[in-house]
Amino acid sequence: MSNADSTAARLARSSIAEDARMAQVTEPYIREQLEKRREELVQIAAVKASGDCCEALLQEVDAAIERIEAGTYGICDVCHDTIEKERLIADPLVRLCLDHLSGEQQRALERDLELASQVQRGLLPQTDVRHRDWHVHYQYRPAGLVSGDYCDVIAPQNGGGRLTFLLGDVAGKGVAASLLMTHLHAMFRSLSGLELELAKLIETANRVFCESTFAGQYATLICGHAGADGAVEITSAGHYPALHITKNGVEEVGSTGVPLGMFSKSAYAVKRVHLAPGDALLLYTDGISEAADPAGCEFGVGRISRLAAERHGWAPQKMVSSFLEDVHTFSAGAPLADDQTLMVICRA
């Protein structure tokens, strides 16, 4: 990967992290999506002759398009303040900000969030996975009911192939981020059955992601295959570097491409590392690296790397728990400001 590409990936990752890490959704793309939905509703109404239901939805979509034309889209009908962007991503027909939902609407939203949290947790893999001489352990700590962090471990169906591991972070927070997380999960689970080579897998996933989401919705991601005799292939879509922990120290495995969702034709290089017995790969989201102490200093990749160098040969569970304890102590026990996910892939 060229220096220019590496810089682009770092800038994109930084852009995702800043300003509440909210996906940038513009009215032209909202309108495009609304018009697509309108066409589908018209077709459904014509086939099923389903009068009232489709007619009411068509009226709502038309009203949203009219608000875009009038320059009032995304403005609360009651207080005329801006509606939360993550809610507009999840439902582009929303007309009220959170402060002006009725009591029943707020309770319904809370029930939806609790259900979304249950569904999201149900998509997570087992926290402790063993395949041949590979041992994977992770901890997943959402800052709220739902999370934008993504992780998965996919063992081969025949028991003899490569283990696939994934860890990523989607742009934004809350419901919108959780929807993208579930989208990534379904996409990679479907593609994994095709047994694609790693570069093809990530390039296909990126194209599908671009074609099925609003422009401006991004995800950083590390995806890898762990094969026989300690061989590991890694590709990274703009994510923080994976840390290869060896008895001689820690080596960074950096980004090989830009985040998913930026450009549909992005190419991704594959890096190869070899893990000797006792070696490990450490993956993490920015809730770990950007956790802050009371003075506002970040935990940082450098600190993670230094601590990792002291923990070669540790069992994955012990390594994960020790890092989370370090982060908790560093931040003086403050409530989570962002989702935190940490994964260790160890060669036993």
C-alpha positions in Angstrom: 0.0 0.0 0.0 1.4 3.4 -0.9 2.1 6.2 1.6 -0.8 8.2 0.0 -3.2 5.3 0.6 -2.0 5.0 4.2 -2.5 8.7 4.8 -6.0 8.5 3.3 -6.9 5.6 5.6 -5.6 7.5 8.6 -7.5 10.7 7.7 -10.7 8.7 7.0 -10.4 7.0 10.4 -9.8 10.3 12.1 -12.8 11.8 10.3 -15.0 9.0 11.5 -13.9 9.4 15.1 -14.4 13.1 15.4 -17.6 15.1 16.1 -19.6 12.4 17.9 -18.6 10.1 15.0 -21.9 10.6 13.3 -22.4 9.5 9.7 -22.7 12.6 7.4 -26.0 12.2 5.6 -27.0 14.9 3.2 -30.4 15.8 1.8 -29.8 14.7 -1.8 -29.1 11.2 -0.7 -32.0 11.2 1.8 -34.2 12.3 -1.1 -32.8 9.6 -3.4 -33.6 6.9 -0.8 -37.1 8.3 -0.2 -37.8 8.3 -3.9 -36.7 4.7 -4.2 -39.0 3.8 -1.3 -41.8 5.6 -3.0 -41.4 3.7 -6.2 -41.5 0.4 -4.2 -44.6 1.4 -2.3 -46.4 2.3 -5.6 -45.5 -1.1 -7.0 -46.7 -2.9 -3.8 -50.0 -0.9 -3.8 -50.6 -1.7 -7.5 -50.0 -5.5 -7.0 -51.8 -6.0 -3.8 -54.3 -3.2 -4.0 -53.6 -2.6 -0.3 -55.3 0.8 -0.1 -55.0 2.5 3.3 -51.6 1.2 4.6 -49.6 2.0 1.5 -51.5 5.2 0.9 -50.6 6.5 4.4 -47.0 5.6 3.9 -47.0 7.3 0.5 -48.3 10.4 2.0 -45.6 10.4 4.6 -42.9 9.9 2.0 -44.3 12.7 -0.2 -44.4 15.0 2.8 -40.8 14.3 3.6 -39.8 15.0 0.0 -41.8 18.3 0.2 -39.9 19.2 3.4 -36.6 18.7 1.6 -37.7 21.0 -1.2 -38.8 23.6 1.3 -35.6 23.4 3.3 -37.3 22.2 6.5 -36.4 18.5 6.4 -34.8 17.3 9.6 -36.4 20.1 11.7 -38.6 19.2 14.6 -42.2 20.2 14.0 -42.6 21.4 17.6 -39.4 23.2 18.7 -37.9 23.8 15.2 -34.6 22.5 16.4 -32.5 19.9 14.5 -33.7 16.2 14.8 -31.0 13.8 15.8 -29.2 12.6 12.6 -28.9 9.0 13.8 -32.7 8.8 14.1 -33.1 10.2 10.5 -30.7 7.5 9.3 -32.8 4.8 11.0 -36.1 6.4 10.0 -36.1 9.2 7.4 -39.8 10.0 8.1 -39.1 11.1 11.7 -40.6 14.6 12.4 -40.0 15.1 16.1 -36.8 15.4 18.1 -36.4 13.2 21.2 -37.4 16.0 23.5 -40.9 16.2 22.0 -41.9 12.6 21.7 -45.0 11.8 23.7 -44.7 9.6 26.8 -46.0 6.6 24.8 -43.7 7.3 21.9 -40.7 7.5 24.4 -41.7 4.2 26.0 -42.1 2.6 22.6 -38.6 3.8 21.6 -37.2 2.4 24.9 -38.8 -0.9 24.1 -37.4 -0.9 20.6 -33.9 -0.1 21.9 -34.1 -3.0 24.4 -35.2 -5.3 21.7 -32.4 -4.1 19.4 -29.9 -4.7 22.2 -31.1 -8.3 22.6 -31.0 -8.9 18.9 -27.5 -7.4 18.6 -26.1 -9.4 21.5 -27.7 -12.5 19.9 -25.5 -11.9 16.8 -22.3 -12.0 18.7 -20.1 -15.1 18.5 -19.1 -17.2 21.5 -16.6 -15.2 23.6 -14.2 -18.1 23.6 -13.5 -20.0 20.4 -11.0 -22.8 19.7 -10.1 -24.2 16.4 -7.1 -26.5 15.9 -4.3 -24.7 17.6 -6.0 -21.3 17.5 -7.7 -19.8 20.6 -9.8 -16.6 20.3 -11.2 -14.6 23.1 -12.9 -11.2 23.1 -14.9 -8.8 25.3 -17.6 -6.5 24.0 -18.7 -3.6 26.1 -21.3 -1.2 24.5 -21.4 2.3 25.9 -25.3 2.2 25.7 -28.0 -0.2 25.0 -26.8 -0.7 21.4 -23.4 -0.5 19.8 -21.6 0.4 16.6 -18.7 -2.0 17.3 -18.6 -5.2 15.3 -16.9 -8.5 15.9 -17.2 -12.0 14.7 -15.4 -15.3 14.7 -16.4 -17.8 12.0 -15.1 -21.3 12.2 -15.0 -23.4 8.9 -18.0 -25.7 8.5 -15.8 -28.7 7.5 -13.6 -28.2 10.6 -10.5 -28.3 8.5 -10.3 -24.9 6.8 -9.3 -21.4 8.0 -10.7 -19.6 10.9 -12.1 -16.1 10.0 -11.9 -13.3 12.5 -13.4 -9.8 12.1 -13.4 -6.6 14.3 -14.6 -3.2 13.3 -16.3 0.0 14.2 -19.0 1.8 12.2 -19.5 5.5 12.0 -21.9 7.0 14.5 -23.6 5.9 17.7 -26.9 4.5 18.8 -29.5 3.0 16.6 -28.0 4.1 13.3 -24.7 2.5 14.2 -26.3 -0.7 15.5 -28.2 -1.1 12.2 -24.9 -0.8 10.3 -23.3 -3.3 12.7 -26.1 -5.9 12.0 -25.7 -5.2 8.3 -22.0 -6.0 8.4 -22.7 -9.2 10.4 -25.2 -10.4 7.8 -23.0 -9.5 4.9 -19.9 -11.2 6.1 -21.7 -14.3 7.3 -23.2 -14.6 3.8 -19.9 -14.0 2.0 -18.0 -16.3 4.3 -19.8 -19.3 2.9 -18.4 -18.6 -0.6 -14.8 -19.3 0.7 -13.4 -16.3 -1.1 -9.8 -15.3 -0.8 -9.3 -12.5 1.7 -8.7 -9.7 -0.8 -11.8 -10.7 -2.8 -13.8 -11.0 0.4 -13.1 -7.5 1.6 -13.5 -5.9 -1.8 -16.9 -7.6 -2.4 -18.0 -6.6 1.1 -17.0 -3.0 0.5 -18.9 -2.9 -2.8 -22.0 -4.4 -1.3 -21.7 -2.0 1.7 -21.4 1.0 -0.6 -24.4 -0.1 -2.7 -26.7 -0.8 0.2 -26.1 2.2 2.6 -26.4 6.0 2.5 -23.3 7.8 1.2 -21.3 9.0 4.1 -21.8 5.8 6.2 -18.4 4.2 6.8 -16.9 1.4 8.8 -13.3 0.6 9.7 -12.6 -3.1 9.9 -9.9 -5.7 10.3 -10.6 -9.1 8.7 -8.3 -12.1 8.8 -7.8 -15.8 8.1 -5.9 -18.0 10.5 -4.7 -21.1 8.8 -2.4 -24.0 9.5 1.0 -23.8 11.1 0.6 -20.3 12.4 -0.1 -18.6 9.1 -2.3 -15.6 9.3 -3.6 -13.3 6.5 -4.8 -9.8 7.5 -6.5 -7.0 5.6 -7.6 -3.7 7.2 -10.1 -1.2 6.0 -8.7 1.9 7.7 -8.8 0.4 11.2 -6.2 0.9 14.0 -3.2 -1.4 13.5 -3.4 -4.9 14.7 -0.6 -5.8 17.2 1.4 -8.9 16.5 2.8 -9.9 19.9 5.9 -12.0 19.7 8.6 -13.0 22.2 10.9 -10.4 20.6 8.4 -7.5 21.0 5.3 -6.1 19.2 4.9 -5.4 15.5 2.1 -3.3 14.1 0.1 -4.6 11.2 -1.3 -1.4 9.7 -4.1 -0.5 7.4 -4.2 -1.9 3.8 -7.0 0.2 2.5 -9.6 2.9 3.2 -12.7 2.3 5.3 -15.7 0.3 3.9 -18.2 2.6 2.3 -15.9 5.3 1.0 -15.4 4.1 -2.6 -17.1 1.1 -4.2 -14.0 0.1 -6.2 -11.5 0.3 -3.4 -8.7 -2.4 -3.5 -7.2 -3.9 -0.4 -3.8 -5.5 0.0 -3.3 -8.6 2.2 -0.5 -8.8 4.8 0.8 -12.1 6.0 2.3 -12.8 9.4 3.4 -16.0 11.2 2.5 -16.7 14.8 4.8 -19.0 16.7 3.3 -20.9 19.6 2.5 -18.4 22.3 2.3 -15.5 19.9 -0.9 -13.5 19.6 -2.7 -10.8 17.6 -4.4 -8.0 19.5 -7.3 -6.2 17.9 -9.3 -3.3 19.5 -11.7 -0.5 18.7 -11.2 3.2 19.4 -13.2 3.0 22.6 -10.0 1.3 24.0 -7.3 3.5 22.3 -9.2 6.8 22.8 -10.3 6.2 26.4 -9.3 9.3 28.3 -8.0 10.0 31.8 -9.4 12.8 34.0 -6.9 15.2 32.3 -8.1 14.3 28.9 -5.1 12.3 27.8 -5.8 9.2 25.7 -4.8 5.7 26.5 -3.2 5.5 23.1 -1.9 2.9 20.7 1.6 3.3 22.1 0.5 2.4 25.6 -1.4 -0.6 24.3 1.7 -1.8 22.4 4.0 -1.4 25.5 1.6 -3.3 27.7 1.2 -6.0 25.0 5.0 -6.5 24.9 4.9 -7.5 28.5 2.2 -10.1 28.0 3.6 -12.5 25.5 2.4 -16.1 26.2 -0.5 -15.0 28.3 -3.8 -16.9 27.9 -6.2 -14.8 25.8 -8.8 -14.5 28.6 -6.2 -13.1 31.0 -4.8 -10.8 28.4 -8.2 -9.3 27.5 -9.3 -8.9 31.1 -6.0 -7.3 32.0 -6.2 -4.7 29.2 -9.8 -3.8 30.1 -8.7 -3.4 33.8 -5.9 -1.1 32.6 -8.3 1.0 30.6 -10.7 1.2 33.5 -8.0 2.3 35.9 -6.6 4.8 33.4 -10.0 6.5 33.0 -10.5 6.5 36.7 -13.6 4.4 36.5 -15.5 7.0 34.4 -18.6 5.7 32.5 -17.8 4.5 29.0 -17.7 7.3 26.5 -17.6 4.9 23.5 -18.1 1.3 22.8 -15.1 -0.9 23.7 -14.2 -4.2 22.1 -11.0 -6.1 22.4 -10.1 -9.4 20.7 -7.0 -11.7 21.1 -6.2 -14.4 18.6 -3.6 -16.7 20.1 -1.7 -19.7 18.7 -1.8 -22.1 21.6 
